[in-house]
Amino acid sequence: MVAPPIYNRFFRGKTPYAMTKVAMTVLIMGLANELKDTNVKAVTLWPATGIESAATNRFKGEQR
């Protein structure tokens, strides 16, 4: 699942969109909590988080 971190800037002028983002984040956090004692894992990506890779190393510091 792709669920973003929740920032206040998401809400201004786009409340319905922000509600879906908040719901995805709450869903994955709830599933992770409910499944913590099982062999099932709940995983999400937060696109705002930088991940070191060949691409990020190549373009480090460049503005696009």
C-alpha positions in Angstrom: 0.0 0.0 0.0 1.2 3.5 -0.6 0.2 5.8 2.3 1.8 9.2 2.9 2.8 10.7 6.1 0.1 13.1 7.3 1.0 16.8 7.0 -1.4 19.7 7.6 -0.7 21.1 4.1 -2.7 18.2 2.6 -6.0 19.6 4.0 -6.3 23.1 2.7 -8.6 23.2 -0.3 -8.6 19.4 -0.8 -10.3 17.9 2.2 -11.8 14.9 0.3 -8.4 14.0 -1.1 -6.8 14.4 2.3 -9.4 12.2 3.9 -8.4 9.3 1.6 -4.7 9.7 2.4 -5.4 9.8 6.1 -7.6 6.7 5.8 -4.9 4.8 4.0 -2.3 5.7 6.7 -4.7 4.7 9.5 -5.7 1.5 7.8 -2.1 0.3 7.4 -1.1 1.3 10.9 -4.2 -0.5 12.3 -3.5 -3.6 10.2 0.1 -3.7 11.4 -1.0 -3.5 15.0 -3.7 -6.2 14.6 -1.3 -8.5 12.7 1.8 -8.0 14.9 1.5 -11.5 16.6 1.1 -13.4 13.3 3.3 -14.2 10.4 1.4 -11.7 8.2 3.0 -8.2 7.7 1.4 -5.0 6.7 3.8 -2.8 4.6 3.5 0.6 3.2 5.6 3.1 1.3 5.6 6.8 2.2 6.6 8.6 -1.1 7.9 11.6 0.8 10.6 9.6 2.4 13.9 9.5 0.4 15.4 6.1 -0.3 19.0 5.8 -1.2 19.5 4.3 -4.6 21.7 4.7 -7.7 19.2 7.3 -8.9 19.2 9.4 -5.7 23.0 9.2 -5.5 23.3 10.3 -9.2 21.0 13.3 -8.9 21.7 14.3 -5.2 21.3 18.0 -4.8 19.9 18.7 -8.2 16.5 20.4 -8.5 14.0 19.1 -11.0 
